[in-house]
Amino acid sequence: MALQDIVEQTVTGLGYELVEIERSAGGLLRVTIDLPWSPGHEQFVNVEDCEKVTRQLQYTLEVEGADYKRLEVSSPGLDRPLRTEKDFERFAGEMVDITLKAPLGAAAGGQVPANRKKFRGTLERVQAGGWQVVWSDEPPAKPGQRVSKKKEPAPLQALGFSLDELKEARLASIVDFKGRKTRAQGE
């Protein structure tokens, strides 16, 4: 049985979802787990969950004779990879980073460079069953900077895509260390 299948069967058998499995130099086997998602019910992986999966995986991998030196089980973290349709449904409305397999070409009426493959914006569902990312190229205002009410905001741009066109998609890791929010964000 392949390592991927062994790990996936063990993780799902314990009631978790396998997000990612990675082998690194030095014999490190890194397994990322999450709790299954259902709309309106958000749960998060904690240390006890990782410990439970680690114990079971160590036993299972020893029985199967898998070759690894160190096992690391963790939660997906802030920059969680998005791979399946269910992942995209779960994080619709969130800020994401996407990388396309191939550049756009002459899309968006020339407003986007022809060789651009990376985008950061809000993930949205499209009527036709696909997905789009919506962004503005206007830089965010610096804290304490006055923004003129007369100034026209930069137009929003949207890029439609299918999951087949993606090389990689992740949640954008946006951390506010100071805890300050502008009035519009706090309301």
C-alpha positions as CSV (number, residue, x, y, z in Angstrom):
1,M,0.0,0.0,0.0
2,A,1.3,3.5,-0.9
3,L,2.4,5.9,1.9
4,Q,-0.3,8.4,0.8
5,D,-3.0,5.8,1.1
6,I,-1.8,4.5,4.5
7,V,-1.7,8.1,5.9
8,E,-5.1,9.1,4.4
9,Q,-6.8,5.9,5.6
10,T,-5.4,6.4,9.2
11,V,-6.3,10.1,9.3
12,T,-9.8,9.7,8.0
13,G,-10.4,6.7,10.2
14,L,-9.8,9.0,13.2
15,G,-12.4,11.5,11.9
16,Y,-10.0,14.1,10.4
17,E,-9.4,15.3,6.9
18,L,-5.9,14.9,5.3
19,V,-4.9,18.3,3.8
20,E,-1.4,17.6,2.8
21,I,1.4,15.1,3.1
22,E,5.0,16.1,2.4
23,R,8.3,14.3,2.5
24,S,11.4,16.4,3.2
25,A,15.1,15.9,3.2
26,G,16.4,14.1,6.2
27,G,13.5,11.6,6.4
28,L,10.9,14.1,7.7
29,L,7.3,13.1,7.0
30,R,5.0,16.2,7.4
31,V,1.3,15.5,7.6
32,T,-1.3,18.3,7.8
33,I,-4.8,17.6,9.1
34,D,-8.0,19.5,9.5
35,L,-11.4,18.7,11.0
36,P,-14.2,18.0,8.4
37,W,-16.2,21.1,7.5
38,S,-19.9,21.5,7.3
39,P,-21.5,24.9,6.4
40,G,-22.2,27.1,9.5
41,H,-20.1,24.9,11.8
42,E,-16.4,25.9,12.0
43,Q,-14.0,23.7,14.0
44,F,-10.3,24.0,14.5
45,V,-7.6,21.5,15.0
46,N,-5.8,21.7,18.4
47,V,-2.7,20.2,19.9
48,E,-4.6,17.2,21.3
49,D,-5.9,16.4,17.8
50,C,-2.3,16.5,16.4
51,E,-1.1,14.3,19.3
52,K,-3.8,11.7,18.7
53,V,-3.1,11.4,15.0
54,T,0.7,11.3,15.6
55,R,0.4,8.4,18.0
56,Q,-1.8,6.4,15.6
57,L,0.3,7.2,12.6
58,Q,3.5,6.2,14.4
59,Y,2.0,2.8,15.1
60,T,0.5,2.3,11.7
61,L,3.7,3.4,9.8
62,E,5.8,1.0,12.0
63,V,3.4,-1.9,11.2
64,E,3.5,-1.1,7.5
65,G,7.3,-0.7,7.5
66,A,7.3,2.9,6.1
67,D,10.6,4.6,5.8
68,Y,10.8,7.9,7.7
69,K,12.9,9.3,10.5
70,R,10.7,11.9,12.0
71,L,6.9,12.5,11.9
72,E,5.4,16.0,12.2
73,V,1.6,16.4,12.3
74,S,0.1,19.9,12.3
75,S,-2.9,22.0,11.5
76,P,-3.1,23.8,8.1
77,G,-2.2,27.2,9.6
78,L,-2.9,30.7,8.3
79,D,-1.9,30.0,4.7
80,R,-3.9,26.9,4.3
81,P,-3.7,25.3,0.8
82,L,-7.0,25.1,-1.1
83,R,-7.3,22.1,-3.3
84,T,-10.8,20.7,-3.6
85,E,-14.1,22.3,-4.5
86,K,-15.2,21.9,-0.9
87,D,-12.1,23.9,0.2
88,F,-13.2,26.7,-2.1
89,E,-16.8,26.6,-0.9
90,R,-15.6,26.8,2.7
91,F,-13.4,29.8,2.2
92,A,-15.6,31.8,-0.2
93,G,-15.4,35.5,0.8
94,E,-11.9,35.2,2.2
95,M,-8.7,36.7,0.9
96,V,-6.7,34.2,-1.1
97,D,-3.5,34.0,-3.1
98,I,-3.8,32.1,-6.3
99,T,-1.1,31.1,-8.9
100,L,-2.2,30.1,-12.4
101,K,-0.5,27.4,-14.4
102,A,-0.2,29.7,-17.4
103,P,-0.2,33.5,-17.7
104,L,-3.5,35.2,-18.6
105,G,-2.4,36.6,-22.0
106,A,-4.2,39.8,-23.1
107,A,-7.0,39.6,-20.7
108,A,-9.0,42.3,-18.8
109,G,-8.7,44.8,-21.6
110,G,-5.0,45.2,-21.1
111,Q,-5.4,46.2,-17.5
112,V,-3.5,43.2,-16.3
113,P,0.1,42.4,-17.6
114,A,0.1,39.6,-20.1
115,N,2.6,37.5,-18.2
116,R,1.0,37.8,-14.7
117,K,0.2,34.5,-13.0
118,K,-0.2,35.5,-9.3
119,F,-3.2,37.3,-7.8
120,R,-4.4,38.2,-4.3
121,G,-8.0,39.0,-3.8
122,T,-11.4,38.0,-2.4
123,L,-12.6,34.5,-3.5
124,E,-16.1,34.5,-4.9
125,R,-18.4,31.9,-6.5
126,V,-19.5,32.7,-10.1
127,Q,-23.1,32.0,-11.4
128,A,-21.7,29.5,-14.0
129,G,-20.3,27.3,-11.3
130,G,-16.8,28.5,-11.5
131,W,-14.8,30.8,-9.2
132,Q,-13.3,34.3,-9.4
133,V,-10.9,36.4,-7.4
134,V,-11.7,40.1,-7.0
135,W,-9.0,42.7,-6.2
136,S,-8.1,46.3,-6.4
137,D,-4.6,47.5,-7.4
138,E,-4.9,50.5,-5.1
139,P,-2.4,50.3,-2.2
140,P,-4.0,50.3,1.3
141,A,-4.0,53.6,3.2
142,K,-1.2,53.8,5.8
143,P,-2.3,54.1,9.4
144,G,-3.1,57.7,10.3
145,Q,-3.1,58.8,6.6
146,R,-6.0,61.0,5.6
147,V,-7.9,59.7,2.6
148,S,-9.8,62.2,0.5
149,K,-13.5,61.6,0.2
150,K,-13.4,63.2,-3.3
151,K,-10.8,60.7,-4.6
152,E,-12.2,58.0,-6.8
153,P,-11.3,54.5,-5.6
154,A,-9.4,52.3,-7.9
155,P,-11.8,50.0,-9.9
156,L,-12.2,46.5,-8.7
157,Q,-10.9,43.8,-11.1
158,A,-12.1,40.2,-11.3
159,L,-10.5,37.1,-12.7
160,G,-12.6,34.0,-13.4
161,F,-10.9,30.6,-13.2
162,S,-11.6,26.9,-12.9
163,L,-9.7,24.6,-10.5
164,D,-8.0,23.0,-13.5
165,E,-6.2,26.3,-14.3
166,L,-4.7,26.7,-10.9
167,K,-1.1,25.7,-10.0
168,E,-1.7,26.7,-6.3
169,A,-4.2,28.4,-4.1
170,R,-3.8,29.4,-0.5
171,L,-5.6,31.5,2.1
172,A,-3.7,34.8,2.3
173,S,-2.0,35.1,5.6
174,I,-2.9,38.5,6.8
175,V,-1.9,39.2,10.4
176,D,-2.6,42.5,12.2
177,F,0.0,42.6,15.0
178,K,-1.1,45.9,16.4
179,G,-4.8,45.1,16.5
180,R,-5.7,48.5,15.1
181,K,-8.5,48.6,12.6
182,T,-9.8,51.5,10.6
183,R,-13.4,52.7,11.4
184,A,-14.7,50.9,8.2
185,Q,-13.2,47.6,9.3
186,G,-14.3,47.8,12.9
187,E,-18.0,48.4,12.1
